[in-house]
Amino acid sequence: ADEPTGNLDSKTSQDVLQVMRKAVDDLDQTIIMVTHDARAAAEADRVVYLADGKVVRDEGGGSVDAIWDVMKVLQ
């Protein structure tokens, strides 16, 4: 999913993220999502950070604030 909530209002964004979470939890699916949205990333079980096309961090999911703090350093 490439920026699945990028052009959506906040309610629809949350609905999309809930459907994706349900697919993972209930249907045992794997979803790879690319996003600049810390709120969307916080829904993930794992967050991989890229800088200049290279993996610079790979960790379990985190809070919105923790993810945003990492993203700020990488910009």
PDB file with SEQRES, HELIX, SHEET and CRYST1 records, atoms N, CA, C and O in Angstrom:
SEQRES   1 A   75  ALA ASP GLU PRO THR GLY ASN LEU ASP SER LYS THR SER          
SEQRES   2 A   75  GLN ASP VAL LEU GLN VAL MET ARG LYS ALA VAL ASP ASP          
SEQRES   3 A   75  LEU ASP GLN THR ILE ILE MET VAL THR HIS ASP ALA ARG          
SEQRES   4 A   75  ALA ALA ALA GLU ALA ASP ARG VAL VAL TYR LEU ALA ASP          
SEQRES   5 A   75  GLY LYS VAL VAL ARG ASP GLU GLY GLY GLY SER VAL ASP          
SEQRES   6 A   75  ALA ILE TRP ASP VAL MET LYS VAL LEU GLN                      
HELIX    1 AA1 SER A   10  LEU A   27  1                                  18    
HELIX    2 AA2 ALA A   38  ALA A   41  1                                   4    
HELIX    3 AA3 VAL A   64  LEU A   74  1                                  11    
SHEET    1 AA1 2 ARG A  46  ALA A  51  0                                        
SHEET    2 AA1 2 LYS A  54  GLY A  60 -1                                        
CRYST1    1.000    1.000    1.000  90.00  90.00  90.00 P 1           1          
ATOM      1  N   ALA A   1       0.854  -1.159   0.000  1.00  0.00           N  
ATOM      2  CA  ALA A   1       0.000   0.000   0.000  1.00  0.00           C  
ATOM      3  C   ALA A   1       0.902   1.223   0.000  1.00  0.00           C  
ATOM      4  O   ALA A   1       1.687   1.415   0.928  1.00  0.00           O  
ATOM      5  N   ASP A   2       0.799   2.030  -1.004  1.00  0.00           N  
ATOM      6  CA  ASP A   2       1.625   3.228  -1.125  1.00  0.00           C  
ATOM      7  C   ASP A   2       0.819   4.440  -0.670  1.00  0.00           C  
ATOM      8  O   ASP A   2      -0.095   4.885  -1.364  1.00  0.00           O  
ATOM      9  N   GLU A   3       1.165   4.968   0.498  1.00  0.00           N  
ATOM     10  CA  GLU A   3       0.470   6.119   1.079  1.00  0.00           C  
ATOM     11  C   GLU A   3      -1.058   5.927   1.037  1.00  0.00           C  
ATOM     12  O   GLU A   3      -1.766   6.747   0.452  1.00  0.00           O  
ATOM     13  N   PRO A   4      -1.561   4.857   1.650  1.00  0.00           N  
ATOM     14  CA  PRO A   4      -2.992   4.545   1.521  1.00  0.00           C  
ATOM     15  C   PRO A   4      -3.932   5.584   2.110  1.00  0.00           C  
ATOM     16  O   PRO A   4      -5.117   5.602   1.777  1.00  0.00           O  
ATOM     17  N   THR A   5      -3.426   6.444   2.975  1.00  0.00           N  
ATOM     18  CA  THR A   5      -4.291   7.456   3.580  1.00  0.00           C  
ATOM     19  C   THR A   5      -3.914   8.868   3.151  1.00  0.00           C  
ATOM     20  O   THR A   5      -4.462   9.837   3.676  1.00  0.00           O  
ATOM     21  N   GLY A   6      -2.999   8.998   2.216  1.00  0.00           N  
ATOM     22  CA  GLY A   6      -2.433  10.289   1.841  1.00  0.00           C  
ATOM     23  C   GLY A   6      -3.420  11.352   1.412  1.00  0.00           C  
ATOM     24  O   GLY A   6      -3.237  12.519   1.759  1.00  0.00           O  
ATOM     25  N   ASN A   7      -4.449  11.005   0.680  1.00  0.00           N  
ATOM     26  CA  ASN A   7      -5.394  12.001   0.165  1.00  0.00           C  
ATOM     27  C   ASN A   7      -6.789  11.847   0.769  1.00  0.00           C  
ATOM     28  O   ASN A   7      -7.779  12.277   0.177  1.00  0.00           O  
ATOM     29  N   LEU A   8      -6.859  11.241   1.932  1.00  0.00           N  
ATOM     30  CA  LEU A   8      -8.157  10.981   2.547  1.00  0.00           C  
ATOM     31  C   LEU A   8      -8.377  11.871   3.760  1.00  0.00           C  
ATOM     32  O   LEU A   8      -7.424  12.326   4.393  1.00  0.00           O  
ATOM     33  N   ASP A   9      -9.637  12.113   4.077  1.00  0.00           N  
ATOM     34  CA  ASP A   9      -9.954  12.825   5.309  1.00  0.00           C  
ATOM     35  C   ASP A   9      -9.650  11.908   6.493  1.00  0.00           C  
ATOM     36  O   ASP A   9      -9.466  10.705   6.311  1.00  0.00           O  
ATOM     37  N   SER A  10      -9.598  12.462   7.691  1.00  0.00           N  
ATOM     38  CA  SER A  10      -9.176  11.689   8.858  1.00  0.00           C  
ATOM     39  C   SER A  10     -10.097  10.507   9.162  1.00  0.00           C  
ATOM     40  O   SER A  10      -9.612   9.446   9.557  1.00  0.00           O  
ATOM     41  N   LYS A  11     -11.389  10.659   8.992  1.00  0.00           N  
ATOM     42  CA  LYS A  11     -12.336   9.560   9.261  1.00  0.00           C  
ATOM     43  C   LYS A  11     -12.119   8.414   8.281  1.00  0.00           C  
ATOM     44  O   LYS A  11     -12.033   7.255   8.687  1.00  0.00           O  
ATOM     45  N   THR A  12     -12.032   8.730   7.005  1.00  0.00           N  
ATOM     46  CA  THR A  12     -11.828   7.689   5.996  1.00  0.00           C  
ATOM     47  C   THR A  12     -10.456   7.045   6.164  1.00  0.00           C  
ATOM     48  O   THR A  12     -10.309   5.839   5.969  1.00  0.00           O  
ATOM     49  N   SER A  13      -9.452   7.843   6.525  1.00  0.00           N  
ATOM     50  CA  SER A  13      -8.114   7.294   6.781  1.00  0.00           C  
ATOM     51  C   SER A  13      -8.174   6.244   7.878  1.00  0.00           C  
ATOM     52  O   SER A  13      -7.610   5.159   7.740  1.00  0.00           O  
ATOM     53  N   GLN A  14      -8.858   6.570   8.968  1.00  0.00           N  
ATOM     54  CA  GLN A  14      -8.981   5.619  10.075  1.00  0.00           C  
ATOM     55  C   GLN A  14      -9.731   4.366   9.635  1.00  0.00           C  
ATOM     56  O   GLN A  14      -9.367   3.260  10.037  1.00  0.00           O  
ATOM     57  N   ASP A  15     -10.763   4.518   8.824  1.00  0.00           N  
ATOM     58  CA  ASP A  15     -11.507   3.364   8.314  1.00  0.00           C  
ATOM     59  C   ASP A  15     -10.608   2.453   7.488  1.00  0.00           C  
ATOM     60  O   ASP A  15     -10.654   1.232   7.640  1.00  0.00           O  
ATOM     61  N   VAL A  16      -9.792   3.037   6.616  1.00  0.00           N  
ATOM     62  CA  VAL A  16      -8.876   2.247   5.780  1.00  0.00           C  
ATOM     63  C   VAL A  16      -7.874   1.502   6.658  1.00  0.00           C  
ATOM     64  O   VAL A  16      -7.619   0.318   6.441  1.00  0.00           O  
ATOM     65  N   LEU A  17      -7.312   2.184   7.638  1.00  0.00           N  
ATOM     66  CA  LEU A  17      -6.346   1.536   8.526  1.00  0.00           C  
ATOM     67  C   LEU A  17      -6.991   0.407   9.329  1.00  0.00           C  
ATOM     68  O   LEU A  17      -6.350  -0.611   9.590  1.00  0.00           O  
ATOM     69  N   GLN A  18      -8.246   0.580   9.717  1.00  0.00           N  
ATOM     70  CA  GLN A  18      -8.953  -0.476  10.445  1.00  0.00           C  
ATOM     71  C   GLN A  18      -9.172  -1.703   9.566  1.00  0.00           C  
ATOM     72  O   GLN A  18      -9.040  -2.832  10.039  1.00  0.00           O  
ATOM     73  N   VAL A  19      -9.503  -1.496   8.307  1.00  0.00           N  
ATOM     74  CA  VAL A  19      -9.688  -2.624   7.380  1.00  0.00           C  
ATOM     75  C   VAL A  19      -8.359  -3.363   7.193  1.00  0.00           C  
ATOM     76  O   VAL A  19      -8.315  -4.593   7.177  1.00  0.00           O  
ATOM     77  N   MET A  20      -7.295  -2.602   7.055  1.00  0.00           N  
ATOM     78  CA  MET A  20      -5.979  -3.225   6.895  1.00  0.00           C  
ATOM     79  C   MET A  20      -5.588  -4.004   8.149  1.00  0.00           C  
ATOM     80  O   MET A  20      -5.074  -5.119   8.052  1.00  0.00           O  
ATOM     81  N   ARG A  21      -5.827  -3.425   9.320  1.00  0.00           N  
ATOM     82  CA  ARG A  21      -5.506  -4.102  10.581  1.00  0.00           C  
ATOM     83  C   ARG A  21      -6.317  -5.390  10.729  1.00  0.00           C  
ATOM     84  O   ARG A  21      -5.801  -6.409  11.186  1.00  0.00           O  
ATOM     85  N   LYS A  22      -7.585  -5.333  10.340  1.00  0.00           N  
ATOM     86  CA  LYS A  22      -8.452  -6.511  10.421  1.00  0.00           C  
ATOM     87  C   LYS A  22      -7.948  -7.607   9.490  1.00  0.00           C  
ATOM     88  O   LYS A  22      -7.985  -8.784   9.848  1.00  0.00           O  
ATOM     89  N   ALA A  23      -7.481  -7.240   8.309  1.00  0.00           N  
ATOM     90  CA  ALA A  23      -6.940  -8.225   7.367  1.00  0.00           C  
ATOM     91  C   ALA A  23      -5.728  -8.924   7.966  1.00  0.00           C  
ATOM     92  O   ALA A  23      -5.546 -10.125   7.771  1.00  0.00           O  
ATOM     93  N   VAL A  24      -4.907  -8.189   8.686  1.00  0.00           N  
ATOM     94  CA  VAL A  24      -3.730  -8.782   9.323  1.00  0.00           C  
ATOM     95  C   VAL A  24      -4.146  -9.675  10.484  1.00  0.00           C  
ATOM     96  O   VAL A  24      -3.721 -10.827  10.573  1.00  0.00           O  
ATOM     97  N   ASP A  25      -4.972  -9.144  11.367  1.00  0.00           N  
ATOM     98  CA  ASP A  25      -5.336  -9.865  12.582  1.00  0.00           C  
ATOM     99  C   ASP A  25      -6.263 -11.047  12.338  1.00  0.00           C  
ATOM    100  O   ASP A  25      -6.063 -12.120  12.909  1.00  0.00           O  
ATOM    101  N   ASP A  26      -7.264 -10.863  11.506  1.00  0.00           N  
ATOM    102  CA  ASP A  26      -8.298 -11.891  11.333  1.00  0.00           C  
ATOM    103  C   ASP A  26      -8.057 -12.819  10.150  1.00  0.00           C  
ATOM    104  O   ASP A  26      -8.490 -13.971  10.172  1.00  0.00           O  
ATOM    105  N   LEU A  27      -7.379 -12.338   9.129  1.00  0.00           N  
ATOM    106  CA  LEU A  27      -7.191 -13.129   7.911  1.00  0.00           C  
ATOM    107  C   LEU A  27      -5.744 -13.552   7.705  1.00  0.00           C  
ATOM    108  O   LEU A  27      -5.404 -14.131   6.674  1.00  0.00           O  
ATOM    109  N   ASP A  28      -4.887 -13.262   8.692  1.00  0.00           N  
ATOM    110  CA  ASP A  28      -3.482 -13.656   8.657  1.00  0.00           C  
ATOM    111  C   ASP A  28      -2.765 -13.160   7.407  1.00  0.00           C  
ATOM    112  O   ASP A  28      -1.947 -13.870   6.823  1.00  0.00           O  
ATOM    113  N   GLN A  29      -3.082 -11.940   7.008  1.00  0.00           N  
ATOM    114  CA  GLN A  29      -2.463 -11.338   5.829  1.00  0.00           C  
ATOM    115  C   GLN A  29      -1.241 -10.515   6.223  1.00  0.00           C  
ATOM    116  O   GLN A  29      -1.121 -10.059   7.360  1.00  0.00           O  
ATOM    117  N   THR A  30      -0.356 -10.337   5.283  1.00  0.00           N  
ATOM    118  CA  THR A  30       0.783  -9.440   5.455  1.00  0.00           C  
ATOM    119  C   THR A  30       0.553  -8.234   4.560  1.00  0.00           C  
ATOM    120  O   THR A  30       0.219  -8.373   3.383  1.00  0.00           O  
ATOM    121  N   ILE A  31       0.733  -7.063   5.124  1.00  0.00           N  
ATOM    122  CA  ILE A  31       0.580  -5.824   4.359  1.00  0.00           C  
ATOM    123  C   ILE A  31       1.868  -5.030   4.491  1.00  0.00           C  
ATOM    124  O   ILE A  31       2.369  -4.820   5.596  1.00  0.00           O  
ATOM    125  N   ILE A  32       2.389  -4.600   3.379  1.00  0.00           N  
ATOM    126  CA  ILE A  32       3.530  -3.696   3.373  1.00  0.00           C  
ATOM    127  C   ILE A  32       3.000  -2.334   2.963  1.00  0.00           C  
ATOM    128  O   ILE A  32       2.420  -2.171   1.890  1.00  0.00           O  
ATOM    129  N   MET A  33       3.209  -1.357   3.839  1.00  0.00           N  
ATOM    130  CA  MET A  33       2.678  -0.019   3.606  1.00  0.00           C  
ATOM    131  C   MET A  33       3.836   0.973   3.594  1.00  0.00           C  
ATOM    132  O   MET A  33       4.712   0.926   4.457  1.00  0.00           O  
ATOM    133  N   VAL A  34       3.836   1.851   2.630  1.00  0.00           N  
ATOM    134  CA  VAL A  34       4.799   2.946   2.565  1.00  0.00           C  
ATOM    135  C   VAL A  34       4.052   4.213   2.945  1.00  0.00           C  
ATOM    136  O   VAL A  34       3.012   4.528   2.367  1.00  0.00           O  
ATOM    137  N   THR A  35       4.591   4.941   3.924  1.00  0.00           N  
ATOM    138  CA  THR A  35       3.902   6.150   4.367  1.00  0.00           C  
ATOM    139  C   THR A  35       4.864   7.128   5.014  1.00  0.00           C  
ATOM    140  O   THR A  35       5.914   6.743   5.528  1.00  0.00           O  
ATOM    141  N   HIS A  36       4.492   8.389   4.981  1.00  0.00           N  
ATOM    142  CA  HIS A  36       5.186   9.433   5.728  1.00  0.00           C  
ATOM    143  C   HIS A  36       4.340   9.839   6.936  1.00  0.00           C  
ATOM    144  O   HIS A  36       4.701  10.766   7.661  1.00  0.00           O  
ATOM    145  N   ASP A  37       3.232   9.158   7.153  1.00  0.00           N  
ATOM    146  CA  ASP A  37       2.277   9.490   8.202  1.00  0.00           C  
ATOM    147  C   ASP A  37       2.577   8.660   9.446  1.00  0.00           C  
ATOM    148  O   ASP A  37       2.368   7.447   9.449  1.00  0.00           O  
ATOM    149  N   ALA A  38       3.066   9.307  10.501  1.00  0.00           N  
ATOM    150  CA  ALA A  38       3.414   8.597  11.730  1.00  0.00           C  
ATOM    151  C   ALA A  38       2.200   7.914  12.350  1.00  0.00           C  
ATOM    152  O   ALA A  38       2.328   6.858  12.970  1.00  0.00           O  
ATOM    153  N   ARG A  39       1.015   8.518  12.183  1.00  0.00           N  
ATOM    154  CA  ARG A  39      -0.200   7.884  12.722  1.00  0.00           C  
ATOM    155  C   ARG A  39      -0.496   6.570  12.021  1.00  0.00           C  
ATOM    156  O   ARG A  39      -0.866   5.589  12.666  1.00  0.00           O  
ATOM    157  N   ALA A  40      -0.337   6.546  10.711  1.00  0.00           N  
ATOM    158  CA  ALA A  40      -0.552   5.305   9.969  1.00  0.00           C  
ATOM    159  C   ALA A  40       0.517   4.285  10.335  1.00  0.00           C  
ATOM    160  O   ALA A  40       0.210   3.109  10.530  1.00  0.00           O  
ATOM    161  N   ALA A  41       1.770   4.723  10.430  1.00  0.00           N  
ATOM    162  CA  ALA A  41       2.863   3.807  10.770  1.00  0.00           C  
ATOM    163  C   ALA A  41       2.686   3.202  12.159  1.00  0.00           C  
ATOM    164  O   ALA A  41       3.094   2.066  12.400  1.00  0.00           O  
ATOM    165  N   ALA A  42       2.084   3.953  13.067  1.00  0.00           N  
ATOM    166  CA  ALA A  42       1.876   3.466  14.433  1.00  0.00           C  
ATOM    167  C   ALA A  42       0.917   2.285  14.495  1.00  0.00           C  
ATOM    168  O   ALA A  42       0.871   1.586  15.507  1.00  0.00           O  
ATOM    169  N   GLU A  43       0.159   2.053  13.445  1.00  0.00           N  
ATOM    170  CA  GLU A  43      -0.747   0.908  13.388  1.00  0.00           C  
ATOM    171  C   GLU A  43      -0.011  -0.390  13.058  1.00  0.00           C  
ATOM    172  O   GLU A  43      -0.567  -1.479  13.202  1.00  0.00           O  
ATOM    173  N   ALA A  44       1.243  -0.269  12.615  1.00  0.00           N  
ATOM    174  CA  ALA A  44       2.001  -1.427  12.139  1.00  0.00           C  
ATOM    175  C   ALA A  44       2.634  -2.217  13.280  1.00  0.00           C  
ATOM    176  O   ALA A  44       2.885  -1.690  14.363  1.00  0.00           O  
ATOM    177  N   ASP A  45       2.882  -3.488  13.007  1.00  0.00           N  
ATOM    178  CA  ASP A  45       3.601  -4.347  13.949  1.00  0.00           C  
ATOM    179  C   ASP A  45       5.101  -4.134  13.837  1.00  0.00           C  
ATOM    180  O   ASP A  45       5.842  -4.430  14.774  1.00  0.00           O  
ATOM    181  N   ARG A  46       5.550  -3.628  12.707  1.00  0.00           N  
ATOM    182  CA  ARG A  46       6.972  -3.426  12.447  1.00  0.00           C  
ATOM    183  C   ARG A  46       7.126  -2.159  11.613  1.00  0.00           C  
ATOM    184  O   ARG A  46       6.335  -1.909  10.704  1.00  0.00           O  
ATOM    185  N   VAL A  47       8.139  -1.365  11.922  1.00  0.00           N  
ATOM    186  CA  VAL A  47       8.401  -0.141  11.181  1.00  0.00           C  
ATOM    187  C   VAL A  47       9.846  -0.189  10.679  1.00  0.00           C  
ATOM    188  O   VAL A  47      10.785  -0.346  11.460  1.00  0.00           O  
ATOM    189  N   VAL A  48      10.001  -0.050   9.375  1.00  0.00           N  
ATOM    190  CA  VAL A  48      11.323  -0.017   8.750  1.00  0.00           C  
ATOM    191  C   VAL A  48      11.513   1.397   8.214  1.00  0.00           C  
ATOM    192  O   VAL A  48      10.709   1.881   7.417  1.00  0.00           O  
ATOM    193  N   TYR A  49      12.572   2.049   8.652  1.00  0.00           N  
ATOM    194  CA  TYR A  49      12.855   3.421   8.241  1.00  0.00           C  
ATOM    195  C   TYR A  49      13.905   3.413   7.137  1.00  0.00           C  
ATOM    196  O   TYR A  49      14.913   2.711   7.223  1.00  0.00           O  
ATOM    197  N   LEU A  50      13.654   4.197   6.112  1.00  0.00           N  
ATOM    198  CA  LEU A  50      14.583   4.318   4.995  1.00  0.00           C  
ATOM    199  C   LEU A  50      15.110   5.740   4.910  1.00  0.00           C  
ATOM    200  O   LEU A  50      14.396   6.699   5.204  1.00  0.00           O  
ATOM    201  N   ALA A  51      16.368   5.866   4.503  1.00  0.00           N  
ATOM    202  CA  ALA A  51      16.953   7.171   4.205  1.00  0.00           C  
ATOM    203  C   ALA A  51      17.868   6.978   3.007  1.00  0.00           C  
ATOM    204  O   ALA A  51      18.731   6.101   3.013  1.00  0.00           O  
ATOM    205  N   ASP A  52      17.683   7.777   2.006  1.00  0.00           N  
ATOM    206  CA  ASP A  52      18.472   7.673   0.774  1.00  0.00           C  
ATOM    207  C   ASP A  52      18.442   6.262   0.195  1.00  0.00           C  
ATOM    208  O   ASP A  52      19.444   5.760  -0.313  1.00  0.00           O  
ATOM    209  N   GLY A  53      17.265   5.631   0.285  1.00  0.00           N  
ATOM    210  CA  GLY A  53      17.078   4.313  -0.310  1.00  0.00           C  
ATOM    211  C   GLY A  53      17.661   3.159   0.474  1.00  0.00           C  
ATOM    212  O   GLY A  53      17.690   2.031  -0.019  1.00  0.00           O  
ATOM    213  N   LYS A  54      18.127   3.415   1.687  1.00  0.00           N  
ATOM    214  CA  LYS A  54      18.732   2.355   2.506  1.00  0.00           C  
ATOM    215  C   LYS A  54      17.993   2.228   3.830  1.00  0.00           C  
ATOM    216  O   LYS A  54      17.508   3.216   4.380  1.00  0.00           O  
ATOM    217  N   VAL A  55      17.912   1.003   4.335  1.00  0.00           N  
ATOM    218  CA  VAL A  55      17.312   0.759   5.644  1.00  0.00           C  
ATOM    219  C   VAL A  55      18.263   1.322   6.701  1.00  0.00           C  
ATOM    220  O   VAL A  55      19.439   0.961   6.751  1.00  0.00           O  
ATOM    221  N   VAL A  56      17.734   2.209   7.541  1.00  0.00           N  
ATOM    222  CA  VAL A  56      18.545   2.791   8.602  1.00  0.00           C  
ATOM    223  C   VAL A  56      18.064   2.402   9.998  1.00  0.00           C  
ATOM    224  O   VAL A  56      18.785   2.558  10.983  1.00  0.00           O  
ATOM    225  N   ARG A  57      16.848   1.899  10.062  1.00  0.00           N  
ATOM    226  CA  ARG A  57      16.287   1.393  11.320  1.00  0.00           C  
ATOM    227  C   ARG A  57      15.199   0.400  11.011  1.00  0.00           C  
ATOM    228  O   ARG A  57      14.467   0.547  10.032  1.00  0.00           O  
ATOM    229  N   ASP A  58      15.093  -0.608  11.844  1.00  0.00           N  
ATOM    230  CA  ASP A  58      14.078  -1.649  11.683  1.00  0.00           C  
ATOM    231  C   ASP A  58      13.683  -2.078  13.085  1.00  0.00           C  
ATOM    232  O   ASP A  58      14.496  -2.644  13.815  1.00  0.00           O  
ATOM    233  N   GLU A  59      12.450  -1.815  13.465  1.00  0.00           N  
ATOM    234  CA  GLU A  59      12.031  -2.112  14.830  1.00  0.00           C  
ATOM    235  C   GLU A  59      10.557  -2.467  14.890  1.00  0.00           C  
ATOM    236  O   GLU A  59       9.816  -2.286  13.924  1.00  0.00           O  
ATOM    237  N   GLY A  60      10.151  -2.973  16.035  1.00  0.00           N  
ATOM    238  CA  GLY A  60       8.739  -3.241  16.248  1.00  0.00           C  
ATOM    239  C   GLY A  60       7.970  -1.939  16.203  1.00  0.00           C  
ATOM    240  O   GLY A  60       8.555  -0.861  16.303  1.00  0.00           O  
ATOM    241  N   GLY A  61       6.673  -2.034  16.056  1.00  0.00           N  
ATOM    242  CA  GLY A  61       5.848  -0.824  15.997  1.00  0.00           C  
ATOM    243  C   GLY A  61       6.063   0.049  17.215  1.00  0.00           C  
ATOM    244  O   GLY A  61       6.635  -0.384  18.215  1.00  0.00           O  
ATOM    245  N   GLY A  62       5.604   1.265  17.120  1.00  0.00           N  
ATOM    246  CA  GLY A  62       5.765   2.194  18.231  1.00  0.00           C  
ATOM    247  C   GLY A  62       4.624   3.186  18.274  1.00  0.00           C  
ATOM    248  O   GLY A  62       3.690   3.133  17.474  1.00  0.00           O  
ATOM    249  N   SER A  63       4.725   4.083  19.221  1.00  0.00           N  
ATOM    250  CA  SER A  63       3.700   5.121  19.343  1.00  0.00           C  
ATOM    251  C   SER A  63       3.891   6.152  18.241  1.00  0.00           C  
ATOM    252  O   SER A  63       4.948   6.217  17.613  1.00  0.00           O  
ATOM    253  N   VAL A  64       2.871   6.947  18.015  1.00  0.00           N  
ATOM    254  CA  VAL A  64       2.944   8.024  17.024  1.00  0.00           C  
ATOM    255  C   VAL A  64       4.115   8.945  17.366  1.00  0.00           C  
ATOM    256  O   VAL A  64       4.896   9.309  16.487  1.00  0.00           O  
ATOM    257  N   ASP A  65       4.238   9.319  18.627  1.00  0.00           N  
ATOM    258  CA  ASP A  65       5.305  10.237  19.038  1.00  0.00           C  
ATOM    259  C   ASP A  65       6.689   9.631  18.824  1.00  0.00           C  
ATOM    260  O   ASP A  65       7.594  10.319  18.352  1.00  0.00           O  
ATOM    261  N   ALA A  66       6.867   8.360  19.162  1.00  0.00           N  
ATOM    262  CA  ALA A  66       8.167   7.711  18.985  1.00  0.00           C  
ATOM    263  C   ALA A  66       8.536   7.618  17.506  1.00  0.00           C  
ATOM    264  O   ALA A  66       9.686   7.853  17.135  1.00  0.00           O  
ATOM    265  N   ILE A  67       7.576   7.281  16.673  1.00  0.00           N  
ATOM    266  CA  ILE A  67       7.825   7.191  15.236  1.00  0.00           C  
ATOM    267  C   ILE A  67       8.133   8.571  14.672  1.00  0.00           C  
ATOM    268  O   ILE A  67       9.052   8.720  13.866  1.00  0.00           O  
ATOM    269  N   TRP A  68       7.381   9.570  15.084  1.00  0.00           N  
ATOM    270  CA  TRP A  68       7.611  10.936  14.610  1.00  0.00           C  
ATOM    271  C   TRP A  68       9.008  11.416  15.018  1.00  0.00           C  
ATOM    272  O   TRP A  68       9.684  12.081  14.233  1.00  0.00           O  
ATOM    273  N   ASP A  69       9.442  11.085  16.235  1.00  0.00           N  
ATOM    274  CA  ASP A  69      10.774  11.489  16.687  1.00  0.00           C  
ATOM    275  C   ASP A  69      11.863  10.913  15.790  1.00  0.00           C  
ATOM    276  O   ASP A  69      12.818  11.612  15.453  1.00  0.00           O  
ATOM    277  N   VAL A  70      11.730   9.653  15.399  1.00  0.00           N  
ATOM    278  CA  VAL A  70      12.701   9.043  14.488  1.00  0.00           C  
ATOM    279  C   VAL A  70      12.626   9.702  13.123  1.00  0.00           C  
ATOM    280  O   VAL A  70      13.658  10.006  12.525  1.00  0.00           O  
ATOM    281  N   MET A  71      11.432   9.926  12.627  1.00  0.00           N  
ATOM    282  CA  MET A  71      11.262  10.538  11.311  1.00  0.00           C  
ATOM    283  C   MET A  71      11.882  11.933  11.256  1.00  0.00           C  
ATOM    284  O   MET A  71      12.467  12.304  10.238  1.00  0.00           O  
ATOM    285  N   LYS A  72      11.765  12.706  12.328  1.00  0.00           N  
ATOM    286  CA  LYS A  72      12.337  14.048  12.370  1.00  0.00           C  
ATOM    287  C   LYS A  72      13.863  14.000  12.248  1.00  0.00           C  
ATOM    288  O   LYS A  72      14.464  14.833  11.569  1.00  0.00           O  
ATOM    289  N   VAL A  73      14.474  13.032  12.902  1.00  0.00           N  
ATOM    290  CA  VAL A  73      15.934  12.900  12.870  1.00  0.00           C  
ATOM    291  C   VAL A  73      16.386  12.500  11.473  1.00  0.00           C  
ATOM    292  O   VAL A  73      17.453  12.923  11.027  1.00  0.00           O  
ATOM    293  N   LEU A  74      15.605  11.704  10.783  1.00  0.00           N  
ATOM    294  CA  LEU A  74      16.006  11.195   9.471  1.00  0.00           C  
ATOM    295  C   LEU A  74      15.794  12.196   8.336  1.00  0.00           C  
ATOM    296  O   LEU A  74      16.317  11.994   7.241  1.00  0.00           O  
ATOM    297  N   GLN A  75      15.046  13.260   8.571  1.00  0.00           N  
ATOM    298  CA  GLN A  75      14.771  14.230   7.503  1.00  0.00           C  
ATOM    299  C   GLN A  75      15.955  15.089   7.200  1.00  0.00           C  
ATOM    300  O   GLN A  75      15.883  15.953   6.326  1.00  0.00           O  
TER     301      GLN A  75                                                      
END                                                                             
